[in-house]
Amino acid sequence: MNQMNYLGLVEKHAQSIKDLAFSNSCAMVFAKFEAILKERNLTLKPNYVSATLYITSLLEYKRLTQKEIGEECGCSKRTVRGMTKELLAMIGKTEKEIKGKGTQWMCSL
C-alpha cells in the first residue's frame, strides 16, 4: 500500500466517524506526520491512520474515544493508544500537551 492510499484511508475513516471538516483536519495532521517520517527515513505504519484520527480528535476537542476510532479503523483501542504515543513522541508531546491546541498549531510545529 502506498502513501496515497493511507491518506485516502485517513479521509475515509474520518468522514465516516465524524464529517468532512474533521476529515480535512485529519488529512492535514497526517501530512505533517508523513513529512516527519520521511525526514527521519522512518516507515509509515498502517495503524498510524487510527493514531492520526485520535490525535486530530484531541487537537480539536472532538471527544472521540480510542475504542470508537479502533472500531472504525479495524484495530484495538490498545493499538490506537500505542500508535498515538509513538507519533506524539516524534514531536516531543503528550496527549495532555496537545489537547485543544488545534490543527493549525500542529501544522506549524
C-alpha positions as CSV (number, residue, x, y, z in Angstrom):
1,M,0.0,0.0,0.0
2,N,1.5,3.4,-0.9
3,Q,1.3,6.7,0.9
4,M,-1.6,8.0,-1.2
5,N,-3.8,5.1,-0.1
6,Y,-3.0,5.9,3.6
7,L,-4.2,9.4,3.1
8,G,-7.3,8.1,1.4
9,L,-8.0,5.8,4.4
10,V,-7.5,8.7,6.9
11,E,-10.0,10.8,5.0
12,K,-12.5,7.9,4.5
13,H,-12.4,6.8,8.2
14,A,-12.5,10.4,9.5
15,Q,-15.5,11.3,7.4
16,S,-17.3,8.1,8.4
17,I,-16.8,8.7,12.1
18,K,-17.4,12.5,12.1
19,D,-17.7,14.7,9.0
20,L,-15.9,16.3,6.1
21,A,-14.3,19.1,8.2
22,F,-12.8,16.5,10.5
23,S,-11.6,14.5,7.5
24,N,-9.8,17.6,6.1
25,S,-8.2,18.3,9.5
26,C,-7.1,14.7,9.8
27,A,-5.5,14.9,6.3
28,M,-3.5,18.0,7.4
29,V,-2.3,16.2,10.6
30,F,-1.4,13.1,8.6
31,A,0.6,15.1,6.1
32,K,2.5,16.7,9.0
33,F,3.5,13.3,10.4
34,E,4.2,11.9,7.0
35,A,6.7,14.7,6.4
36,I,8.4,14.0,9.8
37,L,8.6,10.2,9.0
38,K,10.1,10.9,5.5
39,E,12.6,13.4,7.0
40,R,13.7,10.7,9.5
41,N,13.6,7.9,7.0
42,L,11.0,6.0,9.0
43,T,8.4,3.7,7.6
44,L,4.7,4.7,7.6
45,K,2.7,2.1,9.5
46,P,-0.9,1.2,8.6
47,N,-2.0,1.8,12.2
48,Y,-0.8,5.4,12.0
49,V,-4.1,6.0,10.3
50,S,-6.0,5.4,13.6
51,A,-3.5,7.4,15.6
52,T,-3.9,10.4,13.2
53,L,-7.7,10.3,13.8
54,Y,-7.2,10.2,17.6
55,I,-4.6,12.9,17.6
56,T,-6.8,15.2,15.5
57,S,-9.7,14.4,17.8
58,L,-7.5,15.6,20.8
59,L,-6.3,18.7,18.9
60,E,-9.9,19.7,18.2
61,Y,-11.7,18.5,21.3
62,K,-13.9,16.1,19.3
63,R,-14.1,13.7,22.2
64,L,-13.8,10.6,20.1
65,T,-12.6,7.6,22.2
66,Q,-9.7,5.3,21.3
67,K,-12.3,2.5,21.3
68,E,-14.6,4.3,18.7
69,I,-11.6,5.1,16.5
70,G,-10.3,1.5,16.8
71,E,-13.7,0.1,15.8
72,E,-13.9,2.5,12.8
73,C,-10.3,1.6,11.6
74,G,-10.4,-2.1,12.4
75,C,-7.9,-2.2,15.3
76,S,-7.9,-2.3,19.1
77,K,-8.0,0.7,21.3
78,R,-4.7,-0.5,22.6
79,T,-3.2,-0.2,19.1
80,V,-4.7,3.3,18.8
81,R,-3.1,4.2,22.2
82,G,0.3,2.7,21.2
83,M,0.5,4.3,17.8
84,T,-0.7,7.7,19.2
85,K,2.2,7.6,21.8
86,E,4.6,6.7,19.0
87,L,3.6,9.6,16.8
88,L,3.5,12.1,19.6
89,A,6.9,11.1,20.8
90,M,8.2,12.2,17.3
91,I,7.1,15.8,18.1
92,G,8.1,15.5,21.8
93,K,4.5,16.0,23.1
94,T,2.0,14.1,25.3
95,E,-1.8,13.8,24.8
96,K,-2.3,16.4,27.6
97,E,0.0,18.8,25.9
98,I,-1.8,18.8,22.6
99,K,-5.4,18.8,23.8
100,G,-7.4,21.6,22.3
101,K,-4.4,23.2,20.5
102,G,-6.0,22.9,17.1
103,T,-4.7,21.5,13.7
104,Q,-3.1,24.9,12.7
105,W,-0.9,24.7,15.8
106,M,0.1,21.1,14.9
107,C,0.9,22.0,11.4
108,S,3.1,25.0,12.5
109,L,5.4,22.7,14.5
